[in-house]
Amino acid sequence: MTFTLVLIMISAGIYALAEDTNFGNALWWPVVTVTTVGYGDISPKTEVGRSIAIVLMFLGIGLIGTIPVR
């Protein structure tokens, strides 16, 4: 859980800088990406943003797959 939160916060920070947007929108984007919802209302336009998106997509799918089912 801690890794996920750190991943989301770091991704939001990089996204905010790369895409020149506010932190609120930047925070929304990795949450939607990691949870694989992908609304599409906010999407990266720069190469840095897209690179972060790729990493986030793979890690997000992996993190969702590690949630234990009880």
C-alpha positions in Angstrom: 0.0 0.0 0.0 2.8 2.4 0.9 4.5 1.7 -2.4 1.3 2.5 -4.3 0.9 5.8 -2.5 4.5 6.8 -3.1 4.2 5.8 -6.8 1.1 7.9 -7.2 2.6 10.9 -5.5 5.9 10.8 -7.5 4.0 10.2 -10.7 1.7 13.2 -10.0 4.7 15.4 -9.3 6.5 14.5 -12.5 3.2 14.8 -14.5 2.5 18.2 -13.0 5.9 19.5 -14.1 6.1 17.7 -17.5 2.5 18.7 -18.5 2.5 22.1 -16.8 -0.7 21.5 -14.9 -1.8 22.0 -11.3 -1.2 19.3 -8.7 -4.9 18.4 -8.3 -5.3 17.4 -12.0 -1.9 15.7 -11.8 -3.0 13.7 -8.8 -6.2 12.6 -10.5 -4.3 11.3 -13.5 -2.1 8.6 -11.8 -5.0 7.4 -9.6 -7.2 6.8 -12.7 -4.2 5.2 -14.5 -3.1 2.9 -11.7 -6.6 1.7 -11.1 -7.0 1.0 -14.9 -10.2 3.1 -15.1 -8.7 5.4 -17.7 -11.5 8.0 -18.1 -9.4 9.8 -20.7 -10.4 13.3 -19.4 -6.7 13.9 -18.6 -4.0 12.4 -20.7 -0.3 13.1 -21.2 0.8 15.1 -24.2 4.6 15.2 -23.7 7.1 12.4 -24.1 8.0 12.5 -20.4 4.3 12.3 -19.4 3.8 9.4 -21.8 6.8 7.6 -20.4 5.5 7.9 -16.9 2.1 6.6 -18.2 3.7 3.5 -19.6 5.5 2.7 -16.3 2.4 3.5 -14.3 0.2 1.3 -16.5 2.4 -1.8 -16.1 2.9 -1.2 -12.4 -0.8 -0.5 -11.9 -1.8 -3.7 -13.5 0.8 -5.6 -11.4 -0.3 -3.9 -8.2 -4.0 -4.7 -8.8 -3.0 -8.3 -9.5 -1.3 -8.6 -6.1 -4.3 -7.8 -4.0 -5.2 -10.9 -2.1 -8.8 -12.2 -2.5 -10.3 -13.5 0.7 
